[in-house]
Amino acid sequence: MHRLLLPLVLLLAMSSVLRAEHLILTGGPALRQWEDLRVKRDQHDRWWANFIRASTLRMAEIRKAYGSDARIHWLVYRPGYRTRGREDGKPYLSWITEQATKRRVSIEWIDSTSGAIAAINRRPRRSVETFDYFGHSNRHCFMLDYGNVIMGACTAWIHENDLSRIRGSVFARDAYCKSWGCHTAESMSKVWRSKLGVKLEGAMGKTDYTVVGQGRMPVGEGWVR
């Protein structure tokens, strides 16, 4: 009997390893037409690729830590890059797709809060080893869109009240989750752990993306897990 059980245990373990993946959710940029109306000190989202570049830096970190064949699934908020591309006259959607191909990651475009949640919920049970969010946020939500449709306002988000719609079972029991947006640790991290059963590292205060163009991950005033 024990001889029969051992191959089965090994098969299940191998299956778990093969399913393991890393999930990155990337929000959209502001439009320059709105940022240009702000006073200089409040203009903080001018480069279209702040969140894209930070995401690709994280991909390199994941491959270094988990192996060159680590499976990465990239969720990108499409409306923000479509409208910013139209404003700048640049094919940002194509460029982002090229980055995904170059880095051997699967990309899934999302267009709404419901779409983002559905994409997360489609991950296999206990498959998500790491989760990263890059984009605007406040203490209560991930802002998939901010300053794109309306100046200084958000029209698409995942609020802490929406977390009960996400299946906590998609995350590995020891999954490492992190929000690289501002203020997440001030409220949302606590709700995340309560609703999903895993910790969410976040920033107390603001995060700074100006360094990503230098090949460095965003800087937080204080990370809390």
N, C-alpha and C positions, 0 to 999 in steps of 0.2 A: 504493500500500500504506500509506504513512504517513498519507494522508488518511483511510483507514478506521480506522487504529489510534487516532487522536486522539479521535474521538467515543467509542470504547470506553473509553479511559483516563478521559475525563471522566465517563462513565456510572458506572464503577466508583468513582471518587472521590465522586460524588454519593451513590451507594448507601451508601458507608462513613459519610458525614456523617449520612444519614437514620437509620442504624442506631445511631449513637452514643447512649449513655445513661449515666445516673449512678445508681449503686446504693447504697442506704442500708439497713443492717441494724440493727434496733433491738431490744434485749433488754428483758426485763420487770422490773417493780419488786418490791421486797420487800413483805411484808405488815406492816401496822402492829402486829399482835399480836406479831410477833417482834421488831421494832425496839424496841417499848416495854419489852422485857425486857433490853435492852442498857443498859450504863451510858451516861450522857449523851454522853460524848466519842466513843463508838463508834456513835451513832445517825446514820447518814449517808445514808439513803435513805428519807425520810419522805414527800416529795411524790410522788404517783403519776406525775406527768408530767415528771419530770426528763429522761428519755431521749427522750420524745416532743417536748418543747419544744426540746431541743437539735437534734433531727432537723429540725424545721420551720425553725429558724434557719439550719441548713446548706442547706436547700432554697432559702432566700432568697439565700444566698451564691452558690450554683450558678447560679441564674437571673441574678444580676448579672454573674457572670464569663463564663457560656457563652451567655447570651441568654435572653430571656423564654420562648422555646419549647423550651428544653432539656428533654429527656425524662428524667424521674426515675422510677425504680422503687423502691418502698418495701417492704421485707420487715419485718414486725412479728411478734414472738413472742406469739401469741395467748393461751396459757394463763395467762401472768402477769397480763395485763390483765383477763382474765375473772375470775380469783380475787380480784384487788384490787378490781375493780368490785363483786363480790359482797360483799366485806368492807365497802366504803364505801357500798354502796347506790347506786352511780352507774353509768350506762350508758357506761362508758369505751370499749367496742368501737365503739359508735355514734359517740361523740365523735371518736375517731381516724379513723373512716371519713369523717366530715364534714370533718376537717382535710385529708385526702387530696383530697377533691372540691374543696374551697375552693382548694387550691394546685395543682390540675390535675396530680396525680401518680397513677400507677397503684399501688395497694396490693395486696400479696399476704400473706395471713396464713400464718404457719408455726407448726407445732405440735411440732417435734422437730428434733434435729440433722440427721437424714437429710433432713427436709423443707427445712431451710435450705440444705444443700449442693445438693440437687436444684434448688432455685430459682435458685441462683447458676449452676449448670451449664446451665440452660436459656437463659441469655443468648446471643445470637448471637456468633459468633466475632469477637474483637477489638472488641467493641462497648462494653465498660465503660471509660469515660474516667476516672471517679472512683468510688472505693468508700469508704464511711464506716461505721464501727461505733460505735454508741452503746449502752452498757450496762456491766454489771459485767465485770471481767476480772481475771486475774492474769498472771503472767509467761509462763504456758504456754497459756492458752486464753481465748476469749470465753465468758463465762458467760451464756447466754441466760436462765437462771433462777438467782437467788441470793437466799436468804432469803425465798422465797415458799412453797415446799412444806415445807422444813425450815429451821429457824433456823440462819443462818450456814453453809449448805451449798448446793451446786448440784446440780440434777438433769438439766439439759440444757446442753450446751456444744459449742463447736467447739474441740477441742484441737489443738495444733500437730501431733500425730500424725495428725489427720484431714485435714490440708491436702493430702495426696497424693490425696484423693478429689475435690478441686476441680480443674476443668479450667483450667489457667493460660491456655489459648488464648482464654478469654472476655474477658480483659483486653487493652486496647490496649497496645502495646509501651511507651508512655510514660505509662501509667495512674498517676494519683495516688491512692494508697490510704492511709487513716489510721484508726487505732483511737483513739477518745476515751475508752477505758477505762484503768484503772490498770495500770502495770507492763509493758505489752505490749512495749516496746523492750528489756526485759531478757532476752528469749529468743525470743518468738514472731516478732518482726519478722525475725530472722535466718532462721528456718525458712521463713517466708512467702516471702522472696526466693529461697531455695534451691529450694523446691517449685514456686512459681508464676511465677518469673522477673520479678517486679516488686517494687519496694520497698514496705514498709509502715511509715509513720511511726507512732511510738508514744511513750508516756511512760516516762521513767525515774522511777519513783516513782508517787505517787498523782495522780489528777485530781480537780478540784473542780467539781461541778455546781451549787453553790448560787447561782452567778451567772446561770444561764440564765433565771431568773425576771425578771431585770433586762434581758433581751434580749442577753446576751453569751454567747459560746461557752464551753464548759468550759475551765478553766484547768489546765494541767499543770505539774508541777514542772520538767520539762525534756523538750522534744520532740526525738526523734532519728529520722532517716530513713535 
